Amino acid sequence: MEYAKAEDLLPEELLREIQRYVHGGLLYIPNRPNERKKWGEGSGAAQYYAERNAEIRRDHRAGMQIEMLSQQYGLSIERIRKIIYMKK
Protein backbone atom coordinates (compact mmCIF):
# COMPACT_ATOMS: atom_id res chain seq x y z
CA MET A 1 0.00 0.00 0.00
CA GLU A 2 1.45 3.34 -0.94
CA TYR A 3 0.61 6.72 0.49
CA ALA A 4 -0.36 9.70 -1.61
CA LYS A 5 -1.19 13.28 -0.74
CA ALA A 6 -4.92 13.83 -1.05
CA GLU A 7 -4.44 17.42 -2.19
CA ASP A 8 -2.44 16.14 -5.17
CA LEU A 9 -5.12 13.62 -6.18
CA LEU A 10 -8.56 14.90 -5.22
CA PRO A 11 -10.58 17.86 -6.42
CA GLU A 12 -10.61 20.72 -3.90
CA GLU A 13 -14.34 20.37 -3.12
CA LEU A 14 -14.01 16.67 -2.38
CA LEU A 15 -10.95 17.26 -0.22
CA ARG A 16 -12.83 19.85 1.86
CA GLU A 17 -15.74 17.45 2.31
CA ILE A 18 -13.45 14.65 3.49
CA GLN A 19 -11.73 17.06 5.89
CA ARG A 20 -15.08 17.56 7.61
CA TYR A 21 -14.91 13.91 8.72
CA VAL A 22 -11.18 13.24 8.98
CA HIS A 23 -9.30 16.12 10.58
CA GLY A 24 -5.69 15.64 9.52
CA GLY A 25 -5.78 11.89 10.21
CA LEU A 26 -5.01 8.95 7.98
CA LEU A 27 -7.73 7.52 5.79
CA TYR A 28 -7.62 4.06 4.21
CA ILE A 29 -9.50 3.71 0.93
CA PRO A 30 -9.84 0.04 -0.11
CA ASN A 31 -9.93 -1.18 -3.68
CA ARG A 32 -13.28 -1.84 -5.27
CA PRO A 33 -14.46 -5.40 -4.52
CA ASN A 34 -14.02 -6.57 -8.12
CA GLU A 35 -10.43 -5.25 -8.16
CA ARG A 36 -9.27 -7.02 -5.01
CA LYS A 37 -6.62 -9.69 -5.29
CA LYS A 38 -7.08 -13.08 -3.73
CA TRP A 39 -4.90 -14.10 -0.82
CA GLY A 40 -1.29 -14.58 -1.86
CA GLU A 41 -1.61 -13.31 -5.43
CA GLY A 42 0.44 -10.18 -4.91
CA SER A 43 3.22 -11.78 -2.89
CA GLY A 44 3.39 -15.07 -4.78
CA ALA A 45 2.58 -17.07 -1.63
CA ALA A 46 -0.45 -18.75 -3.20
CA GLN A 47 1.65 -20.02 -6.11
CA TYR A 48 4.42 -21.19 -3.76
CA TYR A 49 2.03 -23.21 -1.57
CA ALA A 50 0.19 -24.67 -4.56
CA GLU A 51 3.48 -25.93 -6.00
CA ARG A 52 4.66 -27.25 -2.63
CA ASN A 53 1.38 -29.09 -2.07
CA ALA A 54 1.51 -30.61 -5.56
CA GLU A 55 5.04 -31.82 -4.82
CA ILE A 56 3.87 -33.37 -1.53
CA ARG A 57 1.07 -35.22 -3.37
CA ARG A 58 3.55 -36.44 -6.04
CA ASP A 59 5.97 -37.68 -3.39
CA HIS A 60 3.14 -39.51 -1.61
CA ARG A 61 1.94 -41.14 -4.84
CA ALA A 62 5.55 -42.23 -5.44
CA GLY A 63 5.43 -44.12 -2.14
CA MET A 64 6.84 -41.72 0.44
CA GLN A 65 5.28 -42.25 3.87
CA ILE A 66 3.33 -39.46 5.57
CA GLU A 67 5.78 -39.39 8.48
CA MET A 68 8.71 -38.83 6.10
CA LEU A 69 6.82 -36.10 4.26
CA SER A 70 6.12 -34.44 7.59
CA GLN A 71 9.83 -34.37 8.43
CA GLN A 72 10.95 -33.34 4.96
CA TYR A 73 8.55 -30.40 4.66
CA GLY A 74 8.48 -29.38 8.33
CA LEU A 75 4.71 -29.83 8.58
CA SER A 76 2.57 -31.76 11.02
CA ILE A 77 1.33 -35.20 10.07
CA GLU A 78 -2.24 -33.90 10.17
CA ARG A 79 -1.38 -31.05 7.76
CA ILE A 80 0.30 -33.49 5.36
CA ARG A 81 -2.84 -35.66 5.44
CA LYS A 82 -5.04 -32.64 4.66
CA ILE A 83 -2.83 -31.71 1.71
CA ILE A 84 -2.80 -35.27 0.35
CA TYR A 85 -6.54 -35.84 0.66
CA MET A 86 -7.91 -32.37 -0.12
CA LYS A 87 -9.96 -31.94 -3.26
CA LYS A 88 -8.49 -29.56 -5.81
N, C-alpha and C positions, 0 to 999 in steps of 0.2 A: 504494500500500500504506500503510495507516495503522497506527500503533502503538497498543496498548491494554495496560493494566496487567493482568497475569494474575490478580492477587489480586482485581480487580474483576469478572472474568469467570468464573473457574473455581471449582469447589467446593474447599474446603480440602484434602480428601484427595488430589484429583488434583494440586493445586498442589504439595503435599509430595512426591508421587511424581515429578513432573517435576523438582523441585529436586534429587532424587538424581542425575539425569543432567546437568542444566544448572545449574551453580552460579553464579547471578547473571549469566549471559551472555544473549545474544539468541537467540531461537528463531524460526525461520521456519516457519509452518504453511501449506502450500499449500491451495488450494481443492480440493474433490473433483474427480476427473477429468471428471465429467459437468457440472460447473459452470464449467469453464474457458472463457475466451473465446478465440476464434481470433485469430491475429495481426492487429493493427490495428483490431479491433472497438472497443476502449475509446477509443482516441485518434482514430478516424476516418480513419486512414491508409489502411486497406483500401479504404474508399469513395472517398477522394481518388484513389488510383492506378487504381481500376477506371474512374472517370469520365475520368481523363486518358488511359488506354489506349484507351477507346472513342472519344474525340475524335481520337486519333492514327489509329485505323483509319478513321474517317469522313473525315478529311483525305486519307488515302491513297486511299480509294475515289473521292474527288472529284478525284483527279489530282495531288496534291502528291507530289513526288519524295522518296525516302527521305533524300537528303542535306539537303533543305530542312527536313524534319521533324526531323532530327537537330539542326540549328542552332536551329530554333524552340523545341524542348523541352529543349535542353541535354543530350541523350542521345547515346550512341555510335550509329553506323550499325548495328552488330550488335544493340544493344538494341532499336532501332526495328524491325529485321527480326523479332526474336523476338516483339515485341508484335503486329506485323501478322499474322504467320503462326501464332501460338499458337492452340490450340483452346480454346474457352470452356468 
